[in-house]
Amino acid sequence: MKLISIIIALLLSSPMLILAQETIQLDALVQTAIQNNFNIKIAKNNIEIAASNATIGAAGFLPTADLSAGYTYSNTMTNTTFSGGIPDANEPAAVSQSYNANVNVRYTIFDGLKPVYKLKKSKIEVELSNTKYQQEIEATIYNVIQAYYNLAAAQEDYRISNEKLSLTKIQLQRVETKRKYGQGSEVERLNLLTTYNSDSTQLLRLQLGIRRAVRQLNKVLGTEEVADNAIVEVNTNLDLSLNYESVKTSALKNNLMVLAAQQNIDKANLDYKITQTELYPKLNTTLSYGYNGSKNDVGIMRTNGALGPSINVGLTYNIYGAGAVKRAKTQNKINIKNQELNLDLVRYDIEQNVKDAYVNHENNIALIPIEESNVNLSKERFDRTTKAYNLGQATLLDYQQAELNYIQAQKQVITAKYNAKLSEWELRRLAGTIAQ
């Protein structure tokens, strides 16, 4: 008995576990995540890669130039017979040398407009990379919001449980005071002590849950910016102007998945046009300026040299290529059809997702006044039961049941408000306006 009294004294004298008030704002965390998220950084780099390919040079509009040079040396035994009375030449070690140096400029005059289509395709790929970048930003924003609300819910759970612990502490102190004057029940005291220990243990578990929520938030941010003692303040005010038709219209117009699907159709059409250019003749030209020379120990012409420009114009036309172009065109057409089907699928999925999300949002909103009413009713019942219990007109079991109902009602109304706000953010994500 003495040991139990010592434990009670320690529990009642120990300070409540509280969190330091260091408030963090959602907007600031979103900016931090956008700056530090690895997927966003990768997507941004991919835009630069795509942009480096969207140039007239990469598309084939510009000529190419190269420099070539060569030297050949030979030392051979040579026996040469000449006609026309020229003496024969027999040289056991005849040296022959040749050398050349040229600057060449090559240019494709006509290639079936392939450079035009290649440049357009490259620009589409830049747009696709930018769309992917925006998708990563939207996904990151939504992940930050989810992690932020998850941390807020964990902290609210902690606050409510801490309130329950405080109420249990008050009742335990009351029973201890009554026991000093020979009143009160020992069984009641032990039951309250057990409840106090259970509440304290639950509070420690909730603290661990807060730390896990903080780690998850920092993981999304890509930093260790949020401390375990940070406090989040959630705005649960709802945008009641959202309606199904406006969200669906915005989603079909602004959702980045729709935009990406449309861009893939444009890209597939350009692939078809690029393949079709293989059916046209190709006109190429090469302009050269160089020197060619030779030096021989044997022969009529011992030395030779030529310096100057030359030009070559060539026309090629593929008469038969084993059906390669035809196969490629067929595959391109199928790919275009697949991309069009994919756009239809994306639009269908978005419509269904908007419908499901909107129904869920309506249900979440409808739950809020019900849960708020439950809080008021359970609070009123708890106050009356507490008063009756203190007067000895209610049992400890009645008090604890009323307290439990009140605590659960508080948690449920917070959950309802957070779920409604999260479902609102989900509608904004589907509508393509979450980043606005």
C-alpha positions, 0 to 999 in steps of 0.5 A, a space after each residue: 500500500 505504501 508503494 502504491 501511495 509513493 507511485 501515485 505521488 510521483 505521477 501526480 507531481 510529474 509535469 504533463 508531457 507537452 509539445 513546444 510551440 514552434 509553428 510551421 506553415 503549410 505554404 512554407 513547407 510546400 516551397 521547401 519541398 519544391 526546392 528540395 524534392 529529388 524527383 522535381 530536380 530530376 524532371 527539371 534536368 530532363 527539361 534541359 536535356 530535351 531543350 538541348 535537342 530542340 535546335 535547328 542543328 540537332 534537327 538537321 537544318 545546318 550544314 556539317 563541316 569536317 577536316 580530313 588529311 592523309 599520307 601514304 608511303 611505300 618502298 618497293 622493288 619496281 620493274 617497269 616497262 614503258 612503250 614508245 622507246 622509253 627506257 625500262 626502269 628497274 628500281 630495287 627500292 622505289 619510294 612512292 608518297 601521296 598526301 592530301 588535305 581537305 576541308 569538306 562542307 556537307 549539306 542536305 538540300 532536300 530530305 522530304 522536310 524531315 528536319 522540319 518534322 524532327 524540330 517539331 517533334 523535339 519541341 513536343 518532347 520539351 513540352 512533355 518534359 515540362 508536363 512531367 515536371 509540373 506533374 512532379 510538382 503537383 504530386 509533391 504538393 499533394 504529398 506534403 499536404 497529406 503528410 502535413 494533415 497527418 502530423 496535425 491529426 497526430 498532434 490533435 490526438 495527442 492533445 485530446 489524450 493529454 486532456 484525458 490524462 489531466 481529467 484522470 489526474 484530477 479525479 485521482 487527486 480527488 480520491 486521494 484527498 477523500 482517502 486522507 479523511 477516511 472516505 472513498 473506496 480503495 478499489 476506486 483509487 486503484 481503478 483510477 491509478 490503472 487508468 492513469 497509467 494506461 493514459 500515460 502509456 497511450 500518450 507515449 505511444 502518441 508521441 512516437 506517432 508524432 515523431 513518425 509523422 514528422 519523419 514522413 513529412 521531412 522525407 517528402 520535403 527532402 530535408 530535416 527542416 521539421 523538428 519533433 516539437 514543431 506544431 502545425 496549424 491546419 485551416 479547415 475552412 472549406 471552399 463551398 463553391 466547388 461543384 461537380 460540373 466545374 471540377 469535371 470541366 476543369 479536370 478534362 481541360 487542365 489535368 496534366 495527364 490529359 495534357 500529356 496524352 494530347 502531347 503524345 498524340 502530336 508526337 506520334 503524328 510527327 513520327 509518322 510524318 518523319 517516316 513518310 519522308 523516307 519515300 522522297 528522294 534526297 538531294 545532298 551536296 558536298 563542297 570541298 577545298 583541298 590539296 592532293 599531291 604525290 611523289 614517285 621515284 619511278 614513272 613518267 610523272 615523278 611529282 604531282 600536286 593539285 590545290 582548289 575547290 570541288 563540289 559534288 551534288 548527289 541525288 538518292 532515291 530508295 527504290 526498294 527497301 524490303 518493305 521497311 518504310 511500309 512497316 514503319 508507317 503501319 506501326 506509326 499509324 497503330 501507335 497514333 491510334 493507341 495514343 488516341 485510345 489512351 487519351 480516351 482512357 485518361 479522360 474516362 478515368 478522370 471523370 470516374 475519379 472526379 465522380 468518386 472524389 466528389 461523392 466522398 467530399 460531399 459525404 465528408 462535409 455532411 459528417 461534420 455537423 453530425 460529429 459537431 453535434 455529437 461533441 456537444 451532446 457528449 460534452 453535456 453528458 460528460 459534465 453532468 456525469 462528472 458532477 453526479 460522480 463528484 456528488 457520489 450519485 454516479 459510479 466510476 464506470 459511468 464517469 469513465 464511459 461518459 469521458 470516453 464518449 466525449 474523447 471519441 467524439 472530439 477525435 471524430 469531429 477532427 477526423 471529419 474536418 481533416 478528411 473534408 479538407 483533404 478530399 477538397 485538395 484531392 478535387 483540386 488535384 484532379 482539376 489541375 488547380 492544386 498548384 494555383 
